[in-house]
């Protein structure tokens, strides 16, 4: 019984490391976006995706969803996967938790696709929030506020997994691990980014 428990713990911890390593490049992309916001790099791309258009008298997505966000997060995610391929892939202990072949060009292309898909999968959430008249970066009250708070942290997960599923075996456990990990990591990064002037709001 004790041996079985230890084995189960080992499996759980390995899956945690596997998911943390798999999604690390996306976190790099999100962090790079914060850096670009703070120093207003690629300002010409800082235009709302909805171009100010409205649907039934309300903005479609809002000012926070910009072309720069999609471009920078995808670029940062590609860089993250590229670094994993060129440097970390060569370490034996790291190789044991990799879920696909980290060939360089394959990794970079995957990173670009993951970054784009992750950012685009945030758009439905923004669209719904505009319908509820929840301003970008603010919170609603009550149960609705809790639901949107959680979804705000992991809405990009759907797009990321849709791309990763092409090369990675998807399980319920891995999806849940990634949701928990990114819920915590995204909020910590958002709070740190706000404190460092990289974000307009702490959410």
Protein Blocks (a to p, Z undefined) as FASTA:
>chain_A
ZZmmmmmmmmmmmmmmmmmmmmmmmmmmmmmmmmmmmnopaklmmccfklopaeehiafk
bpklcfklmmmmmmmmmmmmmmmmmmmmmpmklmmmccbdcbfklmmmmmmmmmmmmmmm
mmmmmmmmmmnopaehiacehjllmmmmmmmmmmmmmmmmmmmmmmpccdfklmmmmmmm
mmmmmmmmmmmmmmnopafbfZZ
